[in-house]
Amino acid sequence: MIGNRRRSVLSVFFFAVLLTAFYVLLIKEYTAYPNHLKIFEGESQSIEIRFPLRLSEKQTDHNIIQLVKEGSKNNDKIFLNSLQIGSTHLDLKLFGFMPYRSMTVDVIPKIKVIPGGQSVGVRLNTKGVLVVGLEEIEGVDGKKYNPGYTAGLSIGDSILEINHQKVRDANHVTTIINNLSIKDQPVDLTVKRGDKVIQMAIQPVKSKEEGEFRLGLWVRDKTAGVGTLTFLHPDSMKFGALGHAITDIDTGLLLTVENGEVVKSRVASVEQGKRGKPGEIKGIFYDTLKPIGNLEKNTQFGIYGKAYESMTNAIYDKPMEIAFQHEIHEGKATILTTLDNDEIKEYEIYIEKVNRQRNPNTKSMIIRIIDQRLLEKSGGIVQGMSGSPIIQNNKLVGAVTHVFVNDPTKGYGLFIEWMIQEADIQAYNNSKIANNE
């Protein structure tokens, strides 16, 4: 009797272990397949379908992709050969009959861009003003007040309006407060906090020291810096640069663009990167009356805008195809960057790891500088080099984003497909460059 019970318990235990292992396998398989596959017209991509999954072709438009199978007993390698521009689906089923998941397959025209590498200066004006400090004020009654804290403001908030009047810059805040007809009453604020816009009221305080009404806020309305241009799309004249966001130096928060411009920058000096201390490119803006283009977006994946006129690259004088992440592999590649003489140069790197990503992330690749010229000049990756285009197999595959603080020879790269997506570049059917005309 006891033996039977013991066997029953063991059977249940082993069944539970088997079920858990099967569940873990399904989760692993689920994450292995992207929601979206993009293939350039005329090119092919392969995927592996492993047991217990099987591919169903019922929803697949065979005018858009041709499926060619090479299989073993438990696994199938499926080649997706693109035939014409369009969108279709691949359905995966458990054991061939239970719906598991669906993948969208888009066949798009080849996208070509002019790779960058130029050092550029960035001037950005924020929407409203960014709160970078909350200050105590001694009132005329001798008491201490902190109007911003009392109102509920936080460092990192953006003030968009005061009493329903749009705020232009930091000086404008002072002007609005000084011009209030009744200065000892609360004023209404429209504040952006993260993705939310909220309303609040703040009570101005008459300063004992200055004799004027103050809000006790430290605010910032603009920033400037140096980075590297990644690409220009000649059809739309849209460009991308940096590969990461411009953030406020005090709060670390992403700055929201009201307007801005990208101008020419000349490298003045390069501070070498060392372990524990990132290096830096120091640049000088010039030809500021003739900016390269306007700045429209500041995102986690770089800055984007529209160029006023076409730009050239002396090393690659013709538009270059971009690569999707499935085309990128570990191994040798190059970057384009400017360190002196306003001259773009190409340097060898090694892609040590490719992180396949279902969603955009700035840590798409781990790269290592192997070019001795660059190592001697900068010690590796330095601030200001962000946005330097990464090229492999004569395709633009990504951009340099961040350096490893403890090893300046290494850093992260961002897939170029995420930058193309952020730039809102559409693969037009009639695009002359996309169709190689």
Secondary structure, 3 states (H helix, E strand, C coil): CHHHHHHHHHHHHHHHHHHHHHHHHHHHHHHHCCCEEEEECCCEEEEEEECCEEEECCCCCCCCEEEEEEECCCEEEEEEEECCCEEEEEEEEECCCEEEEEEEEEEECCCEEEECCCEEEEEEEEEEEEEEEECCEEECCCCEECHHHHHCCCCCCEEEEECCEECCCHHHHHHHHHCCCCCCCCEEEEEEECCEEEEEEECCEEECCCCCEECCEEEEEEEEEEEEEEEEECCCCEEEECCCCCECCCCCCECCEEEEEEEEEEEEEEECCECCECCEEEEEEECCCCCCEEEEEEECCEEEEEECCCCCCCCCCCCEEECCHHHCCCEEEEEEEECCCCCEEEEEEEEEEECCCCCCCCCCEEEEECCHHHHHHHCCCCECCCCCEEEECCEEEEEEEEEECCEEEEEEEEEHHHHHHHCCCCCCCCCCCCCCC
